[in-house]
Amino acid sequence: MQLLLLLSAVVLAGYLFSVRVHPLRKCPVCKMSGRHFGGVFKGNYRRCRKCGGSGQLDRWGARVFFGGTGNSGKYRKK
């Protein structure tokens, strides 16, 4: 039982470190292009609404544990 708790703590600490160092993930809608292409006119595009055209979003853990970066990759000073 103690081994399981220790292993869980090590995995959680590793995840928190990973989220702190790398807070962003690929946008699932535009796949990091920042563009959303039209359905009829395939050559036309607009900025992706989900990520605002940056192509990156905050990871879930960055928002929950550290307050998020606003999809910029830089944490706000408290």
N, C-alpha and C positions, 0 to 999 in steps of 0.2 A: 504494500500500500504506500509506503514512504517513497519507494522507487518511482511509482506512478506519479505521485505529487511532485517529486523532484524533476522528473522528465517533463511534466506539464509546465512547470515554472520555467524550465530552460527553453521550451518551445515558445512560450508566451513572450519571454524576454527577447528571444531572437526575432520574433515577429514585430515587436514594438521597435526594436533597433532598425529593422528593415524598413518599416513605415516611416520612421523619423528620417532616415537617410534618403529613401526613395519614395516620396509621397504621391507621385503621379502614376497614372495608368493610361493605357490607350483608350480613346473614346470608342465605344462599341458601335456608334452610329456611322461615323465618317472614317474610322480605321486610321486615325492620325493624319488624314489629309487636310482636315479643317474645312472641307467642302462637301456640300450635299448636292448631288447631281439630280437634275429633273427627270421625271419619268417619261415625258413625251419628247422633249428636246434634249437629247443626251449630252450635247456639248455645253449646255447652260448650267450654271451652278450658283449657289449662294453659300454664305457662311453657315456652318453647322449650328443648329439651335441648341443642341445639348452642351457642347463645349465652347460655344462662342467663337469658333474658328481657330482655336488653339490646337485642337487635336488631342488634348490631354485633359483628364479629370482627376480629382483627388481620389485616392484609394479609400475604401471604407474605414479602415483603421486610422487614417490620418484625420478624417472628419470626427470620428468618435473619441479617440484618445487625446488628440492634440489640437482640436478645434478647426482643422482644415487650413488650406493655403489659399482658397479662392481660385483654384485651378492655375495658380501661378508658379507653384513649386517652392515658394519662400514662405516660411511661417511668419505670422505677425508677432511683433513684440508685445509683451503683456505689460 
